[in-house]
Amino acid sequence: MKERLQKIIARAGICSRRAAETLIRDGKVSVDGEVVTEMGMKVDHRIQKVIADRIHVRFTEKKVYVLLNKPEGYVTTMNDPQGRPIVTSLLKGIKERVYPVGRLDFETKGALILTNDGELAQRIQHPSFEVKKTYVVRVQGAPTNDAIQLLEAGVELEGKMTAPAQVKVYRRGKKDSVLEITIHEGRKHQVRKMCQAIGHHCVELTRTAYGNLNLGSLPSGKFRYLSTSDLTRITKTAKKMRVSKRVNKRRK
């Protein structure tokens, strides 16, 4: 049975469907030795050889879902030309190839989901499903109530308004303040840019939750496997979201 190329790549756990489309556009995908750069091509992975980003696309029935407490000083790409540490190096004992669901900046720490389930990753990342991500941010100075209201209503970033955000003030001081910001978008450096837009530089940023799944007491640099109930907590408030029941069992 033939399927769209980007869907096959996502189902194989190489990357999300959106990232697969980028690989195709960038000429990093081939079918039977021929580079494909146009969307919409359908292939049969059982009889055709698909290579995506130099990886032979193969399928595994076992799906792995991991929550990592990312430390500062790690990149969330699968390779880094600058030779900086990669988050997957922290996943000792995981044989399956997993990749991050969304990204955290080099300096940003906190909750990061990694999986080989490309379909689920697409649904968590895509803004149309409105999966919430919560961050605790320390900023310079003391944002006024008016500035907080601007964040909640939406600010303009690069010519486009952000969606409304949920903002709580944990601490407000002359030198610095601590806020909790919940958004469902995933623009590059969005939370940092939102804070800068109201005149307060981001000093420290930590993602604490996906949906209703909190980082909790998971130590920095450590990970745990996610159960079906964990995934439901992520997707509970999302639009039209279905969670696969094929979830790996926790390992001791």
C-alpha positions in Angstrom: 0.0 0.0 0.0 1.4 3.4 -1.0 1.5 6.3 1.4 2.7 9.9 1.2 6.5 10.0 1.6 6.5 12.5 4.5 4.0 10.3 6.4 6.1 7.2 5.9 9.2 9.0 7.2 7.2 10.2 10.3 5.7 6.8 11.0 9.2 5.3 10.9 10.2 7.6 13.7 12.9 9.5 11.8 11.2 12.9 12.5 7.9 14.6 12.7 5.8 15.0 9.5 6.6 18.7 9.3 10.3 18.0 9.7 10.0 15.3 7.0 8.6 17.9 4.6 11.6 20.1 5.3 13.9 17.2 4.5 12.2 16.6 1.2 12.3 20.3 0.3 16.0 20.3 1.2 16.8 17.4 -1.1 17.7 15.1 1.8 15.3 12.3 0.8 15.7 9.7 -1.9 13.5 6.9 -3.2 15.3 4.0 -4.9 18.3 6.1 -5.3 16.5 9.1 -6.8 16.4 12.4 -4.8 12.8 13.6 -4.2 12.1 17.3 -3.6 8.4 17.6 -4.4 5.6 17.0 -1.9 2.8 14.5 -2.4 4.8 11.6 -3.8 3.4 8.2 -2.7 5.6 5.2 -2.2 5.4 1.6 -0.9 8.1 1.3 1.8 7.8 -2.5 1.6 9.3 -2.7 -1.9 11.0 0.7 -2.3 14.1 1.9 -0.6 13.6 5.2 1.2 16.6 7.2 2.6 15.9 10.2 4.7 18.7 12.4 6.0 21.1 9.4 5.3 19.0 7.1 7.3 17.4 4.0 5.8 13.7 4.2 6.6 12.6 1.0 8.4 9.7 0.3 10.7 9.6 -0.9 14.2 6.5 -1.9 16.1 7.9 -0.7 19.4 7.1 2.9 20.3 9.2 4.6 22.9 8.2 7.7 24.8 10.6 9.5 27.1 10.6 12.6 29.3 14.0 14.1 29.9 14.9 16.9 32.2 17.3 18.7 29.8 20.2 20.5 31.4 21.7 23.7 30.1 24.5 23.3 27.6 22.9 20.6 25.3 21.5 21.0 21.8 18.2 19.3 20.8 19.3 18.7 17.2 20.4 15.2 16.2 23.9 16.4 15.3 25.8 19.6 15.8 28.5 21.1 13.5 30.0 22.9 16.5 30.5 19.6 18.4 28.3 20.6 21.3 26.7 18.0 23.5 23.5 16.4 22.2 20.5 15.6 24.4 20.3 12.0 23.1 23.7 11.3 24.7 21.8 11.5 28.0 19.6 8.6 27.1 21.7 5.7 28.3 20.3 2.3 27.6 17.8 3.3 25.0 18.5 1.3 21.8 15.7 2.8 19.7 16.4 6.0 17.7 14.3 8.7 19.3 14.2 12.4 18.5 13.0 15.5 20.4 9.4 16.7 20.2 10.1 20.4 19.6 13.3 22.1 20.7 14.8 23.8 23.6 17.5 26.4 23.2 21.1 25.5 24.2 20.7 27.7 27.3 17.1 26.5 28.1 16.5 23.6 30.4 13.6 21.5 31.5 11.0 19.1 30.1 11.7 17.6 26.8 9.8 14.6 25.3 11.7 12.3 22.9 10.0 9.5 20.9 10.1 7.5 17.7 6.4 8.0 17.2 6.4 10.6 14.4 2.6 10.9 14.2 2.2 11.7 17.9 5.1 14.1 17.8 3.4 16.0 14.9 0.3 16.3 17.0 2.1 17.6 20.0 4.1 20.1 18.1 1.6 21.5 15.6 -0.1 24.7 16.8 -3.5 23.6 15.4 -3.8 21.0 18.2 -3.1 23.6 20.9 -1.0 21.4 23.2 0.0 23.7 26.0 3.6 24.1 27.1 4.4 25.8 30.4 7.6 27.7 31.2 9.1 29.3 34.3 11.1 32.4 33.3 13.3 34.7 35.3 13.5 38.2 33.7 15.4 41.3 34.5 13.4 44.0 36.4 9.8 44.0 37.5 7.1 43.8 34.7 4.1 46.0 35.4 0.6 44.7 35.4 0.0 46.3 32.0 3.0 44.4 30.6 1.7 41.1 32.0 -1.7 41.9 30.3 0.1 42.4 27.0 1.7 39.0 27.3 -1.7 37.5 28.0 -3.4 39.2 25.1 -0.6 38.6 22.6 2.4 40.6 21.5 3.7 41.2 18.0 6.8 39.2 17.0 8.3 39.6 13.6 5.1 41.1 12.2 2.7 38.4 13.6 0.8 38.5 16.9 1.3 35.6 19.3 -1.7 33.7 20.5 -3.1 34.6 24.0 -0.9 33.2 26.8 -1.6 32.4 30.5 0.7 34.3 32.8 1.3 34.0 36.5 3.6 36.2 38.6 5.6 34.1 41.1 7.8 36.8 42.3 8.3 40.5 41.4 11.4 42.4 42.5 13.4 45.4 41.4 16.4 43.3 40.2 14.5 40.4 38.7 11.1 38.7 38.6 9.8 35.1 38.1 6.9 34.4 35.8 5.1 31.3 34.7 4.0 31.5 31.0 1.8 28.9 29.2 1.5 28.9 25.4 0.5 26.5 22.7 2.6 27.9 19.9 6.2 26.9 19.2 7.9 29.7 17.4 11.7 29.9 17.6 12.8 31.5 20.9 9.2 32.5 21.4 9.1 32.9 25.2 12.4 34.8 25.2 11.2 37.1 22.5 7.8 37.7 24.2 9.6 38.8 27.3 11.9 41.1 25.3 8.8 42.5 23.6 7.6 43.9 26.9 11.0 45.2 27.8 12.4 42.5 30.1 15.4 40.4 29.1 15.1 36.7 29.9 17.8 35.6 32.3 16.7 31.9 32.9 14.2 29.7 31.2 12.8 26.3 32.1 10.0 24.3 30.5 8.1 22.6 33.3 5.2 20.9 31.5 3.6 19.6 28.3 -0.2 19.8 28.7 -0.9 18.4 32.2 2.3 16.4 32.3 4.7 18.1 34.7 8.4 17.7 35.0 8.0 17.1 38.8 11.0 16.0 40.7 12.9 14.4 37.8 16.6 15.4 38.3 18.4 17.4 35.8 20.0 15.2 33.1 17.8 12.2 33.9 14.8 10.7 32.1 11.9 8.4 32.6 9.6 6.4 30.3 6.1 7.6 29.7 3.0 5.5 30.2 -0.3 5.7 28.3 -1.7 7.7 31.2 1.2 10.1 30.9 0.5 10.7 27.3 -3.1 11.3 28.0 -2.1 14.0 30.4 -0.2 15.7 27.6 -3.0 15.4 25.1 -6.1 15.8 27.4 -6.7 19.5 26.5 -5.5 19.1 22.9 -7.9 19.3 19.9 -8.9 16.1 18.1 -6.0 14.1 19.6 -5.7 10.4 19.8 -3.0 8.6 21.7 -1.6 5.2 20.6 -2.1 2.4 23.0 1.2 0.8 22.0 3.3 2.3 24.7 6.5 0.8 26.0 6.4 -0.6 29.4 8.5 1.1 32.1 12.0 -0.4 32.4 13.7 -0.9 35.7 
